[in-house]
Amino acid sequence: MDTYEPTAPSGRGSGPLGTRPGKIIAVHLSYASRAEQRGRRPANPSYFFKPASSIGASGGTVERPAGTELLAFEGEIALVIGTAARWVKPDKAWDHVAAVTAANDFGLYDLRAADKGSNVRSKGGDGYTPLGPGLIDARDIDPASLRLRTWVNGDLVQEDTTAGLLFPLRQFVSDLSQHFTLEPGDVILTGTPAGSTVVSPGDVVVVEVDVPGTSASSGRLHTTVTQGIRSFSDIGALPDVDDRQRAEAWGTPVTEQEKEEAPALSEELRAKLLRAPVAGLSAQLRKRGLNNVAIDGVRPNIPGSKIVGTARTLRFVPNREDLFKTHGGGYNAQKRLFDSVGTGEVIVIEARGDAGSGTLGDILALRARYLGAAGVITDGGVRDFDAVAATGLPVFSQGPHPAVLGRKHVPWDTDVAVACGGATVLPGDIIVGDDDGVVVIPPGLAEEVVAATLVQEDEDAWIAEQVGQGRPIEGLFPLNPLWRERYEAWQKKQ
């Protein structure tokens, strides 16, 4: 039977293994602390592959490519397979592990969207999987007793033990062996705990795996981050960063409120917002101290339109010829968003209030309409204005303009905070528009604001009826105590 026997390191591309592994399999979420931070807890482990060329040794470097910003470290425990494993039961799985060592599963979040969960480009770079410097014989340890620690520039930033795993180490071996043969020398990266974050050129990241209270240790794995001088070209996916990627790369935790929050826009809430006029919603938001939530300068292409939905955002930057060449053509940010908008969502476009070119046309409007979008808000212009209106998609804009996008704008990124018509809009904000204009409602306030608006609308309708019957406004609008008593008496009868 083929076996893997740990040997002295023999190459920059093999770390402490002595030879490159045939496969590197990495686990996505595996520690409770990381799952808590991300706000999701998997029922079963999930995996991705890393190329063998990503292996590096202690004392090496990892390059952050030019034009990127979100290179993050992930200290991990690596398992080295000793004997071939296929259809192995969990209680026998550890027998197939030869050694344990430290690993750093570097990832470039700027390229994360390019390959979704496969991480081919975001985690496959040369040197993105340093291992070592030493190996711990798996036969000498209890896999439940391991500790993982990571330091950045001397500061301890990660510390957890295998007791904090959602799944025991032997489960990874057993599970993977159901699907393919684990061969001698293969490496399994077992996931990272909370504390992973972004590092910059010049930073030194150190990872160690040990068994506390014993001499068993991988030694300390040192990696220095360097700045690359070459940037990616448009022959493939380009770096694309949004607020979500930044939050996950930096390790921003999901708040308790976000975990417990119900969906921002239930069908019941949507129905209430459809009944509520924007002017009334604006008044209630103002009462709660929110004076800067109106999107100014936009009008509906279809008079009488009502838009209610959650925001998906698109940001344009001022046109610059070299940037339009790299970001304006092909499957750019604008096309990606219009191709992925969901039912009931509103596309909100930051065009810096510049109506000197179109920000969408009839083809994009047709696509959004087909996918069930609730509408589009743009503080720029619209091409093919009548054709867009003919699609039936409500669009609020500064009006028509015949010029194409590239006259003024470069489509830059999506699902980030944008400034549209003087208002800040975050992805997931609730957007409501009618002939009076458009307001932005923070999701956590929506139920309260719409309930108060509908109550006020009933009151205002009754006041209008009284005025229509010839009663004077004084004391009636707003209601003084006498008139309020009459109104409440009328309400009870209703």
C-alpha positions as CSV (number, residue, x, y, z in Angstrom):
1,M,0.0,0.0,0.0
2,D,1.2,3.5,-0.9
3,T,2.0,5.6,2.2
4,Y,3.2,9.1,2.9
5,E,6.2,9.4,5.2
6,P,7.2,12.9,6.3
7,T,10.6,13.9,5.0
8,A,12.8,16.9,5.2
9,P,11.7,19.8,3.0
10,S,13.1,19.6,-0.5
11,G,11.6,22.5,-2.4
12,R,10.2,26.0,-2.3
13,G,6.9,24.7,-3.7
14,S,6.4,21.8,-1.4
15,G,6.7,23.4,2.1
16,P,7.5,20.7,4.7
17,L,6.0,17.9,2.7
18,G,9.1,17.1,0.5
19,T,6.9,16.8,-2.5
20,R,3.9,18.6,-3.9
21,P,0.5,17.2,-2.9
22,G,-1.8,15.8,-5.6
23,K,-4.8,17.6,-4.1
24,I,-5.4,20.4,-1.7
25,I,-8.9,20.4,-0.4
26,A,-10.1,23.3,1.8
27,V,-13.1,23.5,4.1
28,H,-15.4,26.6,3.9
29,L,-16.9,27.3,7.4
30,S,-15.8,25.0,10.1
31,Y,-15.4,26.9,13.4
32,A,-18.3,28.0,15.5
33,S,-16.6,31.4,16.1
34,R,-16.3,32.0,12.4
35,A,-19.9,30.9,11.7
36,E,-21.1,33.3,14.4
37,Q,-19.1,36.1,12.8
38,R,-20.5,35.3,9.3
39,G,-24.1,34.9,10.6
40,R,-24.6,31.5,9.1
41,R,-24.0,27.9,10.4
42,P,-23.7,25.1,7.9
43,A,-25.4,21.8,8.6
44,N,-22.6,20.0,6.8
45,P,-19.1,20.8,5.7
46,S,-18.5,22.2,2.2
47,Y,-15.2,22.3,0.3
48,F,-13.2,23.8,-2.5
49,F,-9.9,22.9,-4.2
50,K,-6.7,24.8,-4.3
51,P,-3.9,24.2,-6.8
52,A,-0.7,22.5,-5.7
53,S,1.2,25.5,-7.1
54,S,-0.2,27.6,-4.3
55,I,2.0,25.8,-1.7
56,G,4.7,27.9,0.0
57,A,7.2,27.4,2.8
58,S,7.9,29.2,6.0
59,G,9.9,32.4,5.5
60,G,8.4,33.0,2.1
61,T,6.3,35.8,0.7
62,V,2.8,36.2,-0.6
63,E,2.0,38.9,-3.2
64,R,-0.9,41.3,-3.2
65,P,-1.4,42.1,-6.9
66,A,-1.4,45.7,-8.1
67,G,-4.9,47.2,-8.2
68,T,-6.2,45.0,-5.3
69,E,-6.9,45.8,-1.7
70,L,-8.4,42.8,0.2
71,L,-5.8,40.2,0.7
72,A,-6.8,38.3,3.9
73,F,-5.0,35.6,5.9
74,E,-6.6,32.5,7.4
75,G,-4.6,30.5,10.0
76,E,-5.6,26.9,9.7
77,I,-4.7,23.3,10.8
78,A,-3.6,21.2,7.8
79,L,-4.0,17.5,7.7
80,V,-1.6,15.4,5.5
81,I,-3.0,12.1,4.3
82,G,-0.7,9.1,5.0
83,T,-2.4,6.2,3.4
84,A,-5.1,6.1,0.7
85,A,-8.6,6.6,2.0
86,R,-11.8,5.6,0.2
87,W,-15.2,5.0,1.9
88,V,-13.6,5.3,5.3
89,K,-15.7,5.3,8.4
90,P,-15.3,8.2,10.8
91,D,-13.9,6.0,13.6
92,K,-11.1,4.8,11.2
93,A,-10.5,8.1,9.4
94,W,-7.6,9.3,11.7
95,D,-5.6,6.2,10.8
96,H,-5.2,7.6,7.3
97,V,-3.7,10.9,8.5
98,A,0.1,11.0,8.6
99,A,0.7,14.4,10.0
100,V,-0.6,17.8,11.1
101,T,0.9,21.2,10.4
102,A,0.2,24.9,10.3
103,A,-1.3,26.5,7.1
104,N,-2.2,29.9,6.0
105,D,-5.1,29.9,3.5
106,F,-4.6,33.3,1.9
107,G,-7.4,34.7,-0.2
108,L,-7.9,37.8,-2.4
109,Y,-11.5,39.0,-1.8
110,D,-11.2,41.3,-4.8
111,L,-11.6,38.3,-7.0
112,R,-14.0,36.3,-4.9
113,A,-17.0,37.2,-7.0
114,A,-15.3,35.9,-10.2
115,D,-15.7,32.2,-9.3
116,K,-18.3,32.2,-6.5
117,G,-17.6,29.5,-4.0
118,S,-15.0,27.7,-6.0
119,N,-12.3,30.3,-5.1
120,V,-10.2,29.4,-8.1
121,R,-8.7,32.9,-8.6
122,S,-9.3,34.3,-5.2
123,K,-7.3,31.6,-3.3
124,G,-5.3,29.9,-6.1
125,G,-2.4,32.3,-6.3
126,D,1.3,31.3,-6.1
127,G,2.3,31.1,-2.5
128,Y,-1.3,31.4,-1.2
129,T,-1.0,28.2,0.8
130,P,2.2,28.3,3.0
131,L,2.6,25.2,5.2
132,G,4.9,24.2,8.0
133,P,7.5,24.7,9.0
134,G,7.4,21.3,10.8
135,L,5.1,18.3,10.9
136,I,3.4,16.8,14.0
137,D,3.1,13.0,13.8
138,A,-0.7,12.3,13.8
139,R,-0.1,9.0,15.7
140,D,1.2,10.9,18.7
141,I,-1.7,13.2,19.3
142,D,-5.5,13.3,20.0
143,P,-7.1,15.3,17.1
144,A,-9.5,16.9,19.6
145,S,-6.6,18.5,21.5
146,L,-5.0,20.7,18.9
147,R,-4.7,24.5,19.3
148,L,-4.3,27.1,16.4
149,R,-2.8,30.5,16.9
150,T,-2.1,33.3,14.4
151,W,-0.1,36.6,14.9
152,V,0.1,39.6,12.7
153,N,3.2,41.8,13.3
154,G,3.6,40.2,16.7
155,D,-0.1,40.7,17.8
156,L,-2.1,37.5,18.6
157,V,-5.2,37.8,16.3
158,Q,-6.5,34.2,16.2
159,E,-6.7,31.5,18.9
160,D,-9.0,28.5,19.0
161,T,-8.9,24.8,19.5
162,T,-10.4,21.8,17.7
163,A,-13.0,21.8,20.5
164,G,-14.4,24.9,18.7
165,L,-14.9,23.0,15.4
166,L,-18.4,22.5,14.1
167,F,-17.3,19.1,12.7
168,P,-14.4,16.9,14.1
169,L,-11.3,16.6,12.0
170,R,-11.8,12.9,11.2
171,Q,-15.2,13.8,9.7
172,F,-13.6,15.7,6.9
173,V,-11.4,12.7,6.0
174,S,-14.4,10.3,6.1
175,D,-16.7,12.6,4.2
176,L,-14.3,13.4,1.4
177,S,-13.4,9.7,1.0
178,Q,-17.0,9.1,0.0
179,H,-16.5,11.1,-3.1
180,F,-12.9,10.4,-4.3
181,T,-9.8,8.7,-3.1
182,L,-7.6,10.7,-0.7
183,E,-4.1,9.8,-1.7
184,P,-0.8,9.9,0.2
185,G,0.5,13.4,0.5
186,D,-2.9,15.1,-0.1
187,V,-3.6,18.0,2.1
188,I,-6.9,19.0,3.8
189,L,-7.1,22.6,5.1
190,T,-9.6,22.5,7.9
191,G,-11.0,26.0,8.0
192,T,-10.2,29.1,10.1
193,P,-11.7,30.5,13.3
194,A,-12.8,34.1,13.8
195,G,-10.1,36.8,13.6
196,S,-9.1,36.5,10.0
197,T,-8.7,39.9,8.4
198,V,-7.0,42.0,5.7
199,V,-3.2,42.4,5.7
200,S,-1.1,44.9,3.8
201,P,2.4,44.8,2.1
202,G,5.0,44.7,4.9
203,D,2.9,42.8,7.3
204,V,4.2,39.5,8.7
205,V,1.7,36.7,9.5
206,V,2.7,33.8,11.8
207,V,0.7,30.6,12.3
208,E,1.4,27.8,14.8
209,V,-0.4,24.5,15.5
210,D,0.4,22.8,18.8
211,V,-0.9,20.6,21.6
212,P,-0.9,22.8,24.8
213,G,1.1,21.3,27.7
214,T,3.2,19.1,25.4
215,S,6.2,19.6,23.1
216,A,4.1,18.8,20.0
217,S,4.2,21.8,17.6
218,S,4.3,22.6,14.0
219,G,6.8,25.5,14.7
220,R,5.9,29.0,13.6
221,L,5.0,29.5,9.9
222,H,6.2,33.0,8.8
223,T,4.9,34.7,5.7
224,T,5.6,38.3,4.6
225,V,3.1,40.2,2.4
226,T,4.6,42.1,-0.5
227,Q,3.2,44.5,-3.1
228,G,2.9,43.3,-6.6
229,I,3.7,45.5,-9.6
230,R,1.5,43.8,-12.2
231,S,-2.2,44.2,-12.3
232,F,-4.9,42.0,-13.9
233,S,-6.0,42.7,-17.5
234,D,-9.4,42.4,-19.0
235,I,-8.7,39.1,-20.6
236,G,-10.5,37.6,-17.6
237,A,-12.4,38.7,-14.5
238,L,-11.1,42.0,-13.0
239,P,-11.0,42.8,-9.3
240,D,-14.5,43.8,-8.1
241,V,-15.0,45.0,-4.5
242,D,-18.2,45.9,-2.8
243,D,-19.3,46.6,0.8
244,R,-20.1,43.0,1.5
245,Q,-16.7,41.8,0.3
246,R,-15.0,44.4,2.4
247,A,-17.0,43.5,5.5
248,E,-16.3,39.8,5.1
249,A,-12.6,40.4,4.3
250,W,-12.1,42.6,7.3
251,G,-14.0,40.2,9.5
252,T,-16.9,42.6,10.4
253,P,-19.3,40.5,12.4
254,V,-23.0,40.2,11.6
255,T,-24.9,42.0,14.4
256,E,-27.5,40.4,16.6
257,Q,-30.1,42.5,15.0
258,E,-29.2,41.4,11.5
259,K,-29.3,37.7,12.7
260,E,-32.8,38.1,14.2
261,E,-34.3,40.5,11.7
262,A,-37.2,39.1,9.6
263,P,-37.1,39.7,5.9
264,A,-37.1,43.5,5.3
265,L,-40.1,43.5,3.0
266,S,-42.8,40.9,3.6
267,E,-45.8,40.9,1.4
268,E,-47.9,42.4,4.2
269,L,-45.4,45.3,4.6
270,R,-45.2,45.8,0.8
271,A,-49.0,46.0,0.6
272,K,-49.0,48.7,3.4
273,L,-46.3,50.7,1.6
274,L,-48.3,50.5,-1.7
275,R,-51.2,52.2,0.2
276,A,-49.0,54.9,1.8
277,P,-48.2,58.1,-0.1
278,V,-44.6,59.2,-0.3
279,A,-45.5,62.6,1.2
280,G,-46.9,60.9,4.3
281,L,-43.9,58.6,4.6
282,S,-41.6,61.6,4.3
283,A,-43.4,63.4,7.1
284,Q,-43.2,60.5,9.4
285,L,-39.5,60.0,8.7
286,R,-38.9,63.7,9.4
287,K,-40.7,63.3,12.8
288,R,-38.1,60.6,13.5
289,G,-35.2,62.9,12.7
290,L,-34.6,61.7,9.1
291,N,-34.6,64.8,6.9
292,N,-32.2,63.6,4.2
293,V,-34.0,60.5,2.8
294,A,-35.6,62.1,-0.3
295,I,-34.1,61.3,-3.7
296,D,-34.2,64.8,-5.3
297,G,-34.7,65.7,-8.9
298,V,-36.3,62.5,-10.3
299,R,-39.7,62.1,-11.9
300,P,-41.6,59.0,-13.0
301,N,-41.5,58.0,-16.7
302,I,-45.1,56.7,-16.3
303,P,-47.3,59.2,-14.4
304,G,-49.2,57.6,-11.6
305,S,-46.4,54.9,-11.1
306,K,-45.8,53.5,-7.6
307,I,-42.5,51.8,-6.8
308,V,-42.0,49.7,-3.6
309,G,-39.0,47.5,-3.2
310,T,-35.6,46.8,-1.7
311,A,-32.6,48.5,-3.1
312,R,-29.9,47.0,-5.3
313,T,-27.3,49.7,-6.0
314,L,-25.1,50.6,-9.0
315,R,-22.4,53.2,-8.9
316,F,-21.1,55.1,-11.9
317,V,-17.9,57.2,-11.8
318,P,-17.1,60.1,-14.1
319,N,-16.0,58.9,-17.5
320,R,-12.2,58.5,-18.0
321,E,-11.2,56.9,-21.3
322,D,-8.7,54.4,-19.8
323,L,-11.2,53.3,-17.1
324,F,-14.1,53.0,-19.6
325,K,-11.8,50.7,-21.6
326,T,-11.3,48.3,-18.7
327,H,-14.8,48.7,-17.0
328,G,-17.2,50.0,-19.6
329,G,-17.3,47.2,-22.1
330,G,-18.2,43.5,-22.0
331,Y,-20.2,42.2,-19.1
332,N,-19.8,45.3,-17.0
333,A,-21.2,46.2,-13.6
334,Q,-24.3,47.7,-15.1
335,K,-25.2,44.6,-17.2
336,R,-24.4,42.3,-14.3
337,L,-26.8,44.1,-12.0
338,F,-29.6,44.2,-14.6
339,D,-29.0,40.5,-15.2
340,S,-29.3,39.6,-11.5
341,V,-32.0,41.9,-10.1
342,G,-34.6,39.9,-8.2
343,T,-38.3,40.0,-7.9
344,G,-39.5,43.1,-6.0
345,E,-36.1,44.8,-6.0
346,V,-35.4,48.4,-7.1
347,I,-32.2,49.3,-9.0
348,V,-30.9,52.5,-7.6
349,I,-28.2,54.2,-9.8
350,E,-25.7,56.8,-8.7
351,A,-25.0,59.0,-11.7
352,R,-23.9,62.0,-9.6
353,G,-27.0,64.0,-10.8
354,D,-25.5,64.2,-14.3
355,A,-28.3,63.9,-16.8
356,G,-26.0,64.4,-19.8
357,S,-26.3,60.8,-21.0
358,G,-28.5,57.7,-20.6
359,T,-27.9,55.4,-17.6
360,L,-30.2,52.7,-19.1
361,G,-32.2,52.0,-22.2
362,D,-35.0,49.8,-23.4
363,I,-33.0,46.5,-23.5
364,L,-31.9,46.8,-19.9
365,A,-35.4,47.8,-18.9
366,L,-36.9,44.8,-20.6
367,R,-34.5,42.5,-18.8
368,A,-35.3,44.1,-15.4
369,R,-39.0,43.9,-16.2
370,Y,-38.7,40.2,-17.1
371,L,-36.9,39.4,-13.9
372,G,-39.6,41.0,-11.8
373,A,-37.8,44.2,-10.7
374,A,-40.1,46.7,-9.0
375,G,-38.4,49.6,-10.9
376,V,-35.4,51.8,-11.4
377,I,-34.3,55.0,-9.8
378,T,-31.5,57.0,-11.4
379,D,-30.4,60.6,-10.9
380,G,-29.1,60.6,-14.5
381,G,-30.9,60.4,-17.9
382,V,-32.7,57.6,-19.7
383,R,-32.2,56.7,-23.4
384,D,-35.0,55.4,-25.5
385,F,-37.3,57.1,-23.0
386,D,-40.7,56.2,-24.6
387,A,-39.5,52.7,-25.4
388,V,-38.5,52.2,-21.7
389,A,-41.9,53.5,-20.6
390,A,-43.6,51.1,-23.1
391,T,-42.0,48.1,-21.2
392,G,-44.2,49.0,-18.2
393,L,-41.2,49.2,-15.9
394,P,-41.5,52.2,-13.6
395,V,-38.4,54.4,-13.9
396,F,-37.7,57.6,-12.0
397,S,-35.0,59.8,-13.6
398,Q,-34.1,63.3,-14.6
399,G,-35.6,62.7,-18.0
400,P,-34.6,61.6,-21.4
401,H,-31.2,62.0,-23.0
402,P,-30.1,60.5,-26.4
403,A,-26.4,60.0,-25.5
404,V,-24.9,56.6,-24.6
405,L,-23.5,55.8,-21.2
406,G,-19.9,56.3,-22.1
407,R,-20.4,60.0,-22.8
408,K,-20.4,60.7,-19.0
409,H,-20.1,57.6,-16.9
410,V,-18.1,54.4,-16.2
411,P,-20.1,51.6,-14.6
412,W,-17.9,50.8,-11.6
413,D,-19.5,48.6,-8.9
414,T,-22.7,47.2,-7.5
415,D,-24.4,46.6,-4.2
416,V,-22.4,49.3,-2.4
417,A,-23.5,52.5,-0.6
418,V,-24.4,55.0,-3.3
419,A,-25.5,58.7,-3.4
420,C,-28.6,59.1,-5.6
421,G,-30.3,62.5,-5.9
422,G,-28.6,63.7,-2.7
423,A,-29.6,60.7,-0.6
424,T,-27.4,57.9,0.6
425,V,-28.9,54.5,-0.3
426,L,-27.6,51.2,1.1
427,P,-28.3,47.8,-0.5
428,G,-31.5,46.5,1.2
429,D,-32.9,49.9,2.0
430,I,-36.6,50.2,1.2
431,I,-37.4,52.5,-1.7
432,V,-40.9,54.0,-2.2
433,G,-41.8,56.3,-5.1
434,D,-44.9,58.0,-6.5
435,D,-45.7,61.2,-8.3
436,D,-44.5,63.2,-5.3
437,G,-41.0,61.7,-5.5
438,V,-38.9,59.0,-3.9
439,V,-37.9,58.3,-0.3
440,V,-35.4,55.9,1.3
441,I,-36.6,54.0,4.4
442,P,-34.2,52.2,6.7
443,P,-35.6,48.6,6.9
444,G,-35.7,48.6,10.7
445,L,-38.1,51.6,10.7
446,A,-40.4,50.6,7.9
447,E,-43.2,48.9,9.9
448,E,-43.3,51.8,12.4
449,V,-43.2,54.5,9.7
450,V,-45.8,53.0,7.4
451,A,-48.2,52.3,10.3
452,A,-48.0,55.9,11.5
453,T,-48.4,57.1,7.9
454,L,-51.6,55.1,7.3
455,V,-53.1,56.4,10.6
456,Q,-52.2,59.9,9.6
457,E,-53.8,59.4,6.2
458,D,-57.1,58.3,7.7
459,E,-57.0,61.4,9.9
460,D,-56.2,63.7,7.1
461,A,-58.9,62.3,4.9
462,W,-61.5,63.0,7.7
463,I,-60.1,66.6,8.1
464,A,-60.4,67.1,4.3
465,E,-64.0,66.0,4.4
466,Q,-64.8,68.5,7.1
467,V,-63.1,71.3,5.2
468,G,-65.0,70.3,2.1
469,Q,-68.2,70.8,4.1
470,G,-67.2,74.4,4.7
471,R,-65.7,74.1,8.2
472,P,-62.7,76.5,8.9
473,I,-59.2,75.2,9.2
474,E,-58.4,76.8,12.5
475,G,-58.5,74.1,15.2
476,L,-59.3,71.5,12.7
477,F,-55.9,71.2,11.0
478,P,-54.1,70.1,13.0
479,L,-56.8,68.8,15.3
480,N,-57.3,70.6,18.6
481,P,-58.6,68.7,21.6
482,L,-62.2,69.3,20.7
483,W,-61.9,68.3,17.1
484,R,-59.8,65.2,18.1
485,E,-62.6,64.1,20.4
486,R,-65.0,64.4,17.5
487,Y,-62.6,62.5,15.2
488,E,-62.1,59.7,17.7
489,A,-65.9,59.4,18.2
490,W,-66.3,59.1,14.4
491,Q,-63.6,56.4,14.3
492,K,-65.3,54.3,16.8
493,K,-68.5,54.4,14.8
494,Q,-66.5,53.2,11.8
